[in-house]
Amino acid sequence: MLRLGVNIDHVATIRNARGASYPEPVRAAELALAAGADGITAHLREDRRHIGDADVALLNDLCLRRGKPLNFEMAVTDEMVGIAVGARPHAACLVPERREEVTTEGGLDVVRGQSRIADATARLRAAGARVSLFIEADPAQIRASAEAGAQVVELHTGAYCDAARAGEVERAAAILERLQAGAALAASLGLEVHAGHGIDYATVKPVAAIPQIAELNIGHFLIGEAIFVGLPQAILRMRTLMDAARLDHAL
């Protein structure tokens, strides 16, 4: 079945808004795993605006004890690669990062940064991490990712989700077609395919129905929904929608 990785960054966002010690991201991770998440995702940004270095250590320890993967999102910098090599998480996902952005905007440009990205990928793989590149569903970026030595690509679904929520039916359909074609191409090149960014209850099923996608990484929506229904219930409903999409596709 399709795996669900839960990103708990924005638990740390709430904590940091008051400079407090709570809510604890590791507690959210424990709840997520207990509710059926297949793994935990956390993005240690260069500016440390949410997840901090101490959180990474706690989350990595929790995931090791629970036998679940920690997907460590990170910029392609010497600092972050060094931290990841020391932490030795199960997976490292290289993402684009700009200080002024609200959240990750678009995918990594692997074509233009292939040498730098290939070097970071090699260092991470040598440390035992499974390396993923967060990219657009563009054939050139997908092929460059395979050439850079990545084992996984995570396709950026933000544009599709934005268009679908805005009721832009034709635009959403065109973007979904690109995601479907991108997933098929990546799989044909031997890459495992993940997807994420902007996914909510209303947009998850068309993405989850893409057969080559092995994992969805969802965070902001689940943490927001947890305010109203609790994190376990939010995860359970997302899991139910994901599984239904796969079942419908199989039938």
N, C-alpha and C positions, 0 to 999 in steps of 0.2 A: 504493500500500500504506500501511498504518497506520504513522505515524512513531513513533520511540522517542526521547524525550529522557531523558538520564541525569543525575540529580542527584548531584553529587559532594560535597555538604556534609559528609558524615560521614567522608570522608577527612581533612578539616580537624578534625573532632571528635577523631580519633585523634591527630593532630599536636598539638593544643592540650592534650591530656591530660597531656603531659610538657613542654609549653612548648618543643618542639623545632622544627626547621625541616623535618622530614619526618614522615610521607609528604606529598608535595607534591600539592595538589589539581590543579594544572595538568598534572602527569604522569598522574594518573588520567584527566583529560579527554582527553589525547592518546591514551591506550590505548582509551578508550571510543569515540572517533571512528574510530580505526583498526579497531575491532572491529565497526563498523557502526552506531553511534549516529547519529541524524540531527541531534542538537543536544545542548547541555549546559545544565543548569539549576543555578543557585546562588542561595541565599537569604542575602543580607546582612542579618542581624538587627540590631536596634538595640543589643543587648547584645554583639554580635560573638562569640557563643559558639562559632561554628565558622568560617565564611567571614569573611575580613577584607577591608578596603579594597584592600590590595595584591593579594589573590587576584582580585578583580573585574577589575582592570586587566590582569593576566596572562591570565586566562581570556578576556576580551574580545579581547585581541590574538591569542591562539591561534585563536579562532573566526573572526576576520576573515581571518587568514592561510589557514585551512582552508576558508573559504567556507561555514561552518556557523553556525547561529544560537546566540547565547547568550540564554537565557531568564533574566532577572534578577528573582528573586522579592524582594518588598519590602513593608514596611508602608506604609500611607497616611499618611506624615508629610512635612513640609517637608524634613527632612534627607534622607530617602531619595529623594524626588522630585528634589531638587537633585543628588544623587550620580548618579542615573540619567540626568538631563538632560546632565550632564557626560560620563558614560561613553558615552552613546548606544548602548546594546546593541540588538540586533535586536528583542528583545521584553522587555516588562516585565509581570510578573504581580503584581497587587496582592492581598495576602493579609492575613487578620487576624493580629494578633500580640499576645501577652500575655507579660510578663516571666516569670511563674511557670510557664508551660506547659512540658511536656517537648517537645512538638512541636506543630505547627499543629493546633488543635482546631476542627473545623467550618469552615464557609465564611464569607466576608465578608458582612456584613449591608448589602447595597447599598440596600435599601428605606429603612432608617433613615439611612444615611450618604450618600444619593445626591448631595447638593450637593457635599460634600467630595470624594467619589470622582470625580464628573464633572469637577471642577476639576483634580484630579491627572491624570486621563485626558487632558484637553485639553492639559496641559503636556507630558505624555509623548509624545503623538501629534505635537505641534508639533516635538518634538526628533527625530522619525523612528522612534520605537519603536512596535511593534505591541502594543497593550495588551490584556491578559487579566485577567479577574477570577475569583478562586478562590471558588466558591460551592457551596451545596447545590443539588441538582436540584429546586428549588422554583419553580413557575411565576412567583410574584411576584418572586423574586430574579432569575430569567432575564430577565423583561421589564424590570425596573429596570436590569439590566446593559446591555441594548440602549439604553435611554433615556439612560444615563450616557455613552454614546459608545464603549463597549468594542467591539473587533473580535472578541474571543475570550472564551469562558467555559471555565474548567477546572472540571469537576464533581468534587466531593469524593467519593472512593470508599472512604474509611476505614471508614465504618459497614458497608458491604456486605462488605468484606474481613474485618472483625472477626467479623461474624455467620457468614460462611461458614466461617472457621477454627474457630469455636466449635461448629460442627455445628448451628446454629440455622437449619434448612432453610427454614421458612416465613418467618422474618424476613428472611433473606438474599434470598429470592425476591421479597418485597414491596419491598425496597430496590432490587433490580435493576430491577424494573418502573418505579420512580420514575426511576432513571437513564435507562432507555430512553425514557420519556415526556419527560423533561427534555431529552435530546439531540435528540429530534425537534422539540420546541418551539423550542429555541435555533436549530437549523438553519433552521426556517421563518421566523425573525426575521432571518436573514442573518448570524448569528454562527457563526464557526468553533468547533467543539467539541473540547476536550481533556478528559482525565480523569487523575486521579492521587491518590495517598495510600494507603499500606498494601498495594499490589499485590505479589503474589509469584507463584511458579510455579503454585500451586494456585488462585489467584483471577483470573489474567489473562485466561483465555479467554472467560468470559462478558462481561467488560467489552470486550475487544477485538472481540467479535462485534457490538457495537452499531454499525450501519453509519454513523451520522452522526459518530462520533468519528474525528477526523483524527490525534490524537497522544496517546500515553500518556507521562506523566512519572513515572519510577520511580527511586528512589534508595536508601533505607535497606536494602531487601532485597538489592539488587544488590551494594552495598558489603559487607554481611555475608556473602553467598554467596561473594564474591571471596576471602575469607580461606581458604576451603577449595578452590576450584577455579580461582581467578584471575579477574580482571575480564573479560578477553575471552571466556572460556568461559561465564561467567554471562550476559553480554550476548547471546552467540550463542544460548544456550538460550531466553532470554526472547524474543528475536526470532523464533525458530522457533515458539514457542507462539503468539505474536501472529499470525504469518502463517498458521498452521494454522487459527486461529479465524476469520480472514477468509475463507479458502478454504472451510472447512466451511459458513459462512454463505452464501457465494455459491452453493454447490451445493445 
